[in-house]
Amino acid sequence: MKLPAPPTEKSFPSPLHHPRVATVIGRWLGTAVAVCFLTGLYSHFQQDGPAWLQFPSRPASMYRVTQGLHVLSGTVAVPLLLAKLWTVYPKLFAKLNPKALGPTIERLSILVLVSATALELFIGFLNTVQWYPWPFPFRQTHYALAWIIVGALLVHLAVKLPLIRANWRRTPEPTPESLPPDVTGLTRRGLFRTVAGAAALVGITSVGQSAPPLGPVAVLAPRKPNVGPQSLPVNRTAEAAGVTGISADWRLTIVGPRQLSYTLDELRRLPQSRSSLPIACVEGWSQGARWEGVRIRDLLELCGAPAESRVRVVSMEKGGFYATSELPETFAADPLTLLALRLNGSELALDHGFPARIIAPNRPGVLQTKWVQRLEVVG
C-alpha cells in the first residue's frame, strides 16, 4: 500500500493563508498577550515584589480591574492563537535550507512560542477552577513561562519584521476568478469577523465572574461572584486551612511599641468603621462587599506605632503559602483598611475568616488574610 505523500506548502492553496491575514490576527493576539503579561506582572509583584517597589492603595478597585483583564485577555487569546496558527501553519511544511539561519531561528521561535503559550493558557485555565494536577508550584511556573513567551515573541517579531511591515497596511484581496477551485469563498473580511466574533463570544461568556452585569450570560466562567456564604465566594475554606473552630478564649495580640491584647467583645467595643471593598482574586473573579471592623491605623495608634507602619499579619491557618502576609505602610495607613469583624451586615462566617480578617483596597484576595490572631509592627 502506497503511503500518501507528506504535505507541502503548496498543499494549502487557500488565499487566506496570507501574510496580511497573519499580520492582522497577530496584532490582535499580540495585544491580548501584552495585556495578559502586564496585568500578570502587576499581580505577581503585588504578592512577591522587591522591597523598594511600593504599590498605591488607590484606586481601591485597581486589582479587581487588572485581574479581570488578566483572565479575560488570556481567555480571548485562545481563539486568537488557534486562528493565528491556522493562517501560518502551511509555512511549517516548507523545506528548510540548512545554510539559512533566519528560517531556522524563525521555526524554533514558533515552536517555543506556541508550546509555551499553549501551556501557559492551559495551566492558567486550570488555576481558575483551582485544580492543580502537577507537582510544580503554579505561580512561579506561570511567571517563568510568561517571560519565555515574551522572549520567544521578541525573537519571532525580529525575524518576521520585514514581512510584518510589508503587510501592516491593507492589501487588495484576490479576485474570485483567481481563487483556487477548491476554496469555499470566505473573504479576509469574513475571516476577520469570524475570528473577532469568536473571541468576543468567549470573552462575554466568561467575564461575568468579574463584571456583575454580565453574570447571567457568564456560562464559561468557573465562578459566580455572588454565590457563597454571605453572598461572597470562598477560595480556601476553614477546613482546608486547618481551622476547624475558634476557641472561646481567642484573643487578638498586637505586637508593637506597646503590646496589646483584645478579646472579640473588646474589639467590638472599639470604634467601628465601614468599607465597601471588593474581594478580587488572581483567578479573575471579584465581588464587592460591605465590611465593618476596626481600622488598622487606629489599632496602630493604640499600640503607639505610627499610622504608616509595616504590619505583619499572622493567621491561625495551618501551613499554606499565605498563613502570614504583610501590609505595606501605604495600605496600613489607608482609612479603608480594616480588621474586619462583619460582612454584609452580619458576623463573619468561619469560611470568611471569623473572628477577624484583613480587608484592604487594591490588594490580591490571597493577601486579605483570614482567621487573624496577631498583628506585628515590623517597620
N, C-alpha and C positions, 0 to 999 in steps of 0.2 A: 504494500500500500504506500503510495507516494504521499509524503507529508507536505502540507501547504507551505509555500514559501514564506519566510518571515516578512512582516510588514516593513515597508519603507516609507519615506516621507511622501512619496507620490501616492501611497495607499489612502491618503486622506485628502480628497480633492475639494472639500467644501471651502468656498471663499471666506467663510467665517473664521477659518484658521489663518488669521491675517495679523500682522504686527500691529495694525491700528486697533483691532479688537482687543488684542492682548494688552496694549498700552492703556486703553480706556478702563478696562476691568482692573488692570494693575494699579491704576490711580485710586480706584475705589478701595481695593484691598489694602493698598499702602496706607490710606487714610485710616481704615479700621485698625490696622496693626499699630500705627503710631499712637492712636488714642488709647488702645488697649495697653501698650507699653508704658506710656507716660502715666496713666492712671494707676497702673500696677506698681510703678516705681513710687508713686505717692503713698500707696498703702504700705509697701514694703518698708520705706524709710520711716513712716509713722510708727511701725512696730519694732524696727531694728535699725535705726539710723545712727550715724555718728553723733557724739555728744554735742558738737558745735552746731548741728542742724536743728533749728528750733522751728516748730510749726505754730501758726496762729490758732487761737481758739475760735475765731470767727472768720467767715460766716459759719453759723452753727451747723448748717446742713451741708457743708462742703464735702465731708467724707461720704455722705449719703449720695450726693450727685456724682462724685468721682467713681465710686464703686458700682453705682448703677450703670454708668457709662462703660466701665471696665468690662462688666459681664455682657452688656448689650453689644459692644463692639466686637468682643470675642465670639459671641453667638452669630452676629451678622457676617463675620469673617468666614464662617463655614461654607455657605453657598457661594460666596465670592471666590474662595480658594478653589472650590470644585470647578467653577466656571473658568477661572484663570487656567487651571490645569487642562481643561478641555480645549481651550484655544491654542495652547502651545504644545500639547503632547506629540503631535506629528514630528516636531523638531527633535524629540528624544530618540527617534528612529533614524535620524540622519547619521551617516557614517562619519566617524572622527578621523581627522588627519593627525597621526601621532606626532607630526612635526609642528602642528599648530597649537600653541599654548593657550590662546584665548578660548577656543571652543571647549577644550578640556576643563579649564577653570570654570567656564560657564556651566558645563554639565555637572561638575562637582558642587558648585554653589547651589544649583537647583536641587540636587539630591539632599544636601544638608538642610536647605531652606524648607523644602516640602516635608521632610521627615521630622524636623524639629517643630515646625508649625503644627503638623498633624498631631504629634504627641502632646504639645502644649495645649491645644484645644481639647484633646481627649481627656487629659488628666484635669484640666480646668473644669470641664463639664462634670466629671465625677466628683470634684470638690463641691460643686453647687448642690449635689444630692448627698454630700457627706459620706461618700463610700471610698475607702482607701485600701484597695486590694493589693498594694505594693509595699515592699519593705523599706523604701526610702522616704525621707521627710518631704512632704508635699511642697511646703512653702519655699524651701531652699532650692529644690529641684525646679520648681516653676520659675523662680527668679533666674537661675542659671540658664535655663532654656531660652528665656526671653533675650538674654544677651547673645546667645548663639544665633538666634533668629535675626537679630539686628545686624550682627557681623556678617552673616551669610547674605542678608539682603543688600548690605552696602557693597559687598563684592559683586553680587549679581547686577546691581544697578550700574556699577562702574564698567563692567564688561559690556552691558547692553545699552549704555548711554547713547551711542551714535544712532542705534535703531529707535530708541525711545524718542530722541529729538526729531528724527525724520518723520515719526508718526504721531507726534504730540497734537498737531492740529488735524482737523477733519480732512479726510481724503475721499475722493469720489468712490462710490460703490460700483462694482462691476454691473454692466447691463444684463438684463435677463438673457439676451442672446449669447452672452459669453459664459454663462454659468454652465458647469458640467451637467450632463443629462440626469445624473442620479441625485442631484441636490434638491431638497424639498422646497426651496424658495424663500426660507426665512432670511430677512434682511438683517443688516447690522443693527439698525434701529430696533427691529423686533427683538433681536437677541438682547440688546441692552435693556429694553423694557422688561423682558422676561427675567433677566438676572436681578435687576433692581427690584422688581415686584417680589421675587422670591426672598431677597434679603429683607425687604420691608415687612413681608408677612412673618418671617421668622422673628424679626425684632419686635413687632407689635404684639405677637402672641407670647412673648417671654418677658417683656419689660414691665409688665404689670406687677411683678414682685417688688419693684421699687417705685413705680408710678401708680398709686392707688386708683386714679380714674380709669386706667386700663386693666384693672384687676379682673373684671368679668370676662375679658377675652384672653387672659393670660393662660391659655391651655398648655403651653410649653414650659411655663415657669414651675420650677420644683417647689416653690413656696408660695403660700397665700399669706401676705403680710399681716392680715388681721385675724389669723387662725392660731389659737394657742391660749394658754392661761392668761386671763385678764386682757384678752384681745391682742396679745403680743406673742409672736413665735418664740420658741426656745431652741437654741442650738445645742447647748450642753445641759442636760438635766442634772438635778441634785444627785440622783442615784449614780449617774455616770461619773460625777465628780467626787463620789465617796462621801457626800454629805447626806446622811440618812435622817438626821434630826438635829434640832438645836437644843442644847442643854438649857435648863431653866436658869442656871447661873451664868449664862453668856454675858460677857462684858466687852465693850469696845475699849481697847487700850490705845492711847495716843502717846507716842514717844517723841519728846521734843525738849525745849529748854525746861519745861515743867511736864512731868509725866501725869497724865490724866486717865481716868477710867470711868466708863459710864455703863449703866445697865440700859436695857432698851427703854424702860419707862423714863429714865433720866434723859435719854436722847429725845424722847417725845416731848419733854417739858422744855427743851431748849427752843429758842426762836426758830420757827419753821419757815421755809421758803418754797416757792413753786417754780418749776421749769417745764416748759413744753419743748421736748427734745426727741429726736428720733434715735432708735437703735438702728445702726447701719452695719451690716456685716460684709466681709470680703466675698461671700458667696453671691452678693448682689442684691439680696433682699433688704428692705428697710421699712420701718413703720414708726410713725410719730406716736408719742405717748405723753401723758401728764404725770409728772413726778413731784413728790413732796418729800422734804427732808431738811437736813442742816447743811448750810453752805460750808464747803471745805475751808474757805477763807475765814469763817467765823470760828471753826474749830482750831485753826492755826493761831488765831488771835488769843483764844482761851488758853492755849498752851505756851504762849509767849513767843511764838515764831512769826516772822514777817509773812504778810499775805502772799508775797511772791517767793515761796519756798518750794523746793522739790520734795515730793512726798512719795514714799514707797508704800504701796497698798498690799497688805498680806491677807490672803483668803484662807478660809477653812478647807478649801478644796485640797484633796489629797493627790499630789502628783499633777501631771499635765504641764503644758508649756506656759500656762497663764495663771498659775497659782499665786504669783505676785506680779504686780505691774508698777510703773512709775508715772506719776503725774508731774509733768514739767511745770516750771514756775508759772508760765502763762495760763495754763489750764487750772492750776490750783487757785490762782487769784481771780479767775473769772467768776462773776456772781451767779452764773448759771450752773456751775459745777457743784453737785450735791453729793452728800452721803444720803442716798435716797432710802426712805422708810416706807413709802407708799407709792402705789402705781395705779393710775386711772381711778383714783378715788377710794381705793381700798388697800389694806395691808399687803405688802409684797407676798406673792406666792413663794413657796420654797424653791421652785424651779427658777424663779426670777431673782433669787438672791437673799431671801429672808434670812436674817433680820435686817440686813443693811447691805447696800451695794453702791458702787460709784456710778454716777451718770454725769457726763461732761459733753460739751459741744464739740463737734468736729473731731470725733475720736472713733477708731475702729471698735466694733462691738466686743471683740475679744479682750480689749483693754478696759471695758466698763466692768471692772471686777465685781463679782458676786460673792456673797457669804463673807463679807469683810469682818475681820476680827482685830486688825491692828493697822494703825497709820504711823509711819515713821518719818519724821522730818530729817532729810538727808542732805539738805543744802539750801 
